[in-house]
Amino acid sequence: MPSLHFHGHSFIHKLPFKLLSLSSFTKISNVQTHQTLPIIDRFISFLEEFSENVSWVRSIHAQIIVNSQSKYQFLAAKLVKAYGDLGCLDSARDVFDQIPQPKTILCNALLNGYLHNECYEEAVQLFKLMSSSDLSFDSHTCTFVLKACTRLGDYDTGMEVIRRALDRGIEKDRFVGTSMIKFLTNLGDVVGARQVFSGMTERDVVCWNSMIGGYVKVCQYDEAFNFFLDMLGCGIRPSPVTVVSLTQACGGIRDLDLGRCIHGYVLGSGMGRDISVLTSLVDMYNKIGDYKSARLVFGRMPMKNIISWNAMISCCVQNGYVHEAFNLFHELVTNVGSFDSMTVVSLLHGCAQIADLESGKILHGCILRQGLEGNVILSTAVVDLYSKCGALKEATFVFDRMKDRNVITWTAMIGGLAQNGHAEEALKLFSQMQSEGIAANSVTLVSLVHSCAHLGSLKKGRSVHAQLFLHGSTFEVVNRTALIDMYAKCGKINHAERVFNGGTFSKDVILWNSMITGYGMHGQGHQALVVYSRMIKEGLKPNQTTFISLLSACSHSGLVEEGRILFHSMESDHKVRPTEKHYACYVDLLSRAGLLEEAEALIKQMPFEPSTAVFEALLSGCRTHKNIDMGIRTADRLLRLDTMNPGIYIMLSNIYAHARRWDAVDYIRGLMRKQGLRKIPGYTLIEVGNQVHTFFAGDDSHPNRAEINQVLENLRLEVEALGYVADTSCILRDVDEPMKMKLLWRHSERLAIAFGLLSTPAGSSIRITKNLRICLDCHVVTKHISKMVRREIIVRDANRFHHFINGTCSCNDYW
C-alpha cells in the first residue's frame, strides 16, 4: 500500500485551517462525558458529533496528529469516513496513505468514501489492490465493491467478488446477498439472482425489492408479480420502491386493469402522498396510454418535484398533447421557477412530433442562453428536431459543432438525412461514423435500411442486413419490417418473403402489412390477398393501413372485384371505417380499370369532402384512358383545392398534349410559370459496385457517355429490326417526329439500362429506380431489350415494380 510518512509534526504549521484544542471541542460539545473517556474514544466521539462541518473535522484531524493518535486504524477509518462523507476524497486518501499496512476496516472506510462520491472505478482499483496484497475482506467489502461493479457493469470483477463471498460463506449475509442480487439482476441474470435469494436465511424488503426490480428489468413481469404476492405471504410490508417496480411492470405489459389495482393498493396502503410512487403512477398511465388518468394523478399530487413535472410533460408529448405540454412548462416556470435538461428534451420531441419548427428554435435559443449546448442529450434532441422538420441545414450545423457525439446523435443525423430523401448522404455519414470508431446500434442500421430502400441499393442493403444479424437483432419486429420493405423496394420480393417467414411467429400487424405492401408494389395482388387470409385465420385484426395496402395491391393487379369486396367489408366485418386514403385507393382501382364514371359517382357519394389524393387518382385514370372532358372537370376541382401542386398542372397538360391541343398546353404551362412552379425532373438511379449513378433525361454528363450512346444506338437498331415502332405520343412536346424519336432514346431509364449493360457481368440482373412513372414507349423497349440481352431488367418506378424477363413484364402491361 502507498503510504505517507511524517517526521514529527513539522507539517502542522502548513495546515490551511485554525488548530483548535481538545478543550475547545469539549466546551462546545453537548456531550459532557468527553473528558472522562480515553483520548482515542474522545476523538471518535468528536468526529461523530462534528462530522457535518469540514473545518471542524480538519481541526480534530490536526489534534489527532498532535496527540500522536493517527496510527490507530479504527480512528483513521472514522476520519476517512468523515472526509468521504463531506466529499473531501483527497484528505481521506491522505489519511489512508499515512498507514503503512492498512487493515480491512480502513480499506472499507475508503471504499465507502469512493461510493459516496460516485468514484466507482477507484473503488474497484482499491479492491484489486487489496486482493493483490492478500488482505482479507468482510461482508462490508463485498457490499461496497459489488455496488461499484453494478454501477460500472463490471461483470468480471463482480463475479470475482461473488466467488470470494461464496468461499468465505458470507453470501447469506443480508447485505451481501442483496448486493449480489442487485449486481446479477443489473446484468440480466435473474436465474443467478434467484439462486442467491433462495440461499439467504434472512431477507428484508430491500432484498425482495431487488428481485422484483430485476424481473421488471428483464421484462419478466409475471414473475415480478408472483414475487410480490410471495412477499406479502411472508409478511414483508412493501415499500414505495416495491410499488414503483410494480407500476413499471404494469406499464410494460400495458394492462390498465392491473394498473388500476396497483393504484388502489397505493391509496389503501397509505402511500398516496409519496412523490416517487405518484410520479411512477403518472408514468405507468402514460405507457398504458391512459392520458386522462395520468393527468388526474398529477393534478391531485400534494407535492411535486421536477421529476414529477417531467413525467407529466413527457406524458403529454407521447400522447399527442404537445400544446398542453407547453402549458405545463409555462406553469412549471411560473410556479417553480426552474426546469432541467429532461424538460427541454421532452418539449423538443414534442416540437419534432408536430413539426413545430418555430417553437423548437425558441427552445434551441433557450439552450444556448443557458450555456447547455455541450449537453449531448439536449444537442441530440435539437438535431432530431431539425431533421424531422426538414431543416437539414440547421441540423447539420448543430451536429458539426458538437464536440461529443454518441451513437444516438449519429443515428438522429443519419435518420434525418434518410427521412428527407438524402439517402446517399446518409450512407456517407454512416461511413464517417464507422471511421470515427462509433459502433452502430439497431436503430442506426434500420435508418440505413430505409436509405438503401430509397436508393434501391441491394448490395448496401444486404451489407446492413448482415450487420443487423451480427447485432443479434435481425428478428426484432421493427427490423424485420424494415428489411421486408427494403428487399421489396430493391426488387427482391423473394428475399422479403424469407425475412417475413423467418424468425418467430409475430402478431404485429405492421409486419404483416409490410409484406402485403411488398406484394402490391410488385403487382402480385393474389399473393397479397393470400397473406391477408393467413392474417385473418391467425386472429390478427387488420387496421387502416392493412386495407390501404390491400386496395393498392388490387389496383396494381387489376383485381377490381376483389377490391370492391375488401372495401365494402372494412366497416361491416372489421369495424374499420374508410378514410380519405381508402377512398383514394378505391377510386384509383376503378380509374386504372377504365371505370371512370363509376369512380366519379363514388366520389360524389363520399361521406366527407374529397381530398386532392382522390381527385388525383381520377385525373390519372383520365390521362391513361384519354378522357379529356372528365380530365378537365377533375383538374378544375383539383386546382380549387390546391393551386401549388405542379403534378396537377402536368397531368392536365399531358391530357391536352395527347389531344394535340398545344394552345391549351402552353396556357397550362404559362399558369405554372406565373405560380413559380416547376416540373419535377425525371431521373433514374442504378447501383454498380458500391456507387449509385444518377441519370437525367438527355444526360451527357456521365464519364462513359460515348460508350452509353453507342450501346443505345445498337439497341435502337436491333429493336427496330424486331419490328419496334416508336410511340411518339409519349413525347408531350410540339416538335417534329425525328426530334421526338431522339428525345425518346435519351430518356433517363434507357441511359441507365445502357450503362448497366456496359458495367455489369453478362447474364446478371439489372436494377434501376425511376422517380416518376415509366413511359409507355420505354416499357415496350425494355421488354425487347430483356429478350435480346437475355437478362432480367427490374425497374422500380413511382408506382410499382416491373420485372422484364424474356420479352414480357410482370405487370402484364397493366400499370
Disulfide bonds with the S-S distance in Angstrom:
none
